[in-house]
Structure formats: structure tokens, C-alpha cells
Amino acid sequence: MNRRQLFLSTTAVLTVGISGCLTDADTPQEPHCNGTAPPTIFNEDNQRYDIDVLIEKAGETVLSEEYSVDQSNGDNDQIQIDVELEAETTYSVTISLSGTEYEPQQIEVPNGGGLAITIEDREPTVDTYAACD
């Protein structure tokens, strides 16, 4: 291969490579998340709790279960609840923690999010979290 052919093929490869990079950088990112993540229980306290979780949708029971939860020290210590919730739907969530029942909370689970039950300072809270970036 002579120098001219080498120069032309190198220029062609670089042009195609650079234009591919520029095209990828200019393309907006599509959301990669659709639906909801499983409801998750986080225990921020240094003690074990028994927690009853009642989730209702339009007056119908979606879930009614009791869980024993230890302190959450990382992702593996969280309890993921095996129930599928619909995105952009409002649920009534009632928590009973070690015998104390709390007022039902109305919460809408967003698309690409999940339901979070957090215990901190012996108080449970219900909120949502983003499941993807």
C-alpha cells in the first residue's frame, strides 16, 4: 500500500468514527425505565420490628402481609415486597409497627419509581423513590 492509499483509508476511518461519536452525543437519551419497582422496606433504626403492611387500590386489598425487619445496612438488608403496583396509580398504605397502627396514607406511585416504607426513630413513613436515572 502506498502512502496516498494509506492516508485516504486512515482519513476515511477517522471521519466515520468521529461522525459516529458526534451523532451519539447529539442524540437525546430516551428514558430506559417503564413501570414500577417493587415496594421496599428500609429500617434505619438499630432494632428489629414487626411491621404489618396493607396496600389498597380503590378500596380493594392489593397486599396485606406482616414482615420482620432488621436494620438496613445496605442494599441486601432491605426487604422488597413481592407485589406489582401500577404506575401513576394512587394507593392507600396503612402501616402497623409493633402493634401501633398509623393513619392510612394516600400515595401515587410514579412511572419509573417505587413505593418506599422507611422506619426511622420508631416512626414509619411512606414515600416514593426513583428506581432509575
Order of alpha helices (4+ residues) and beta strands (2+ residues): alpha-beta-beta-beta-beta-beta-beta-beta-beta-beta
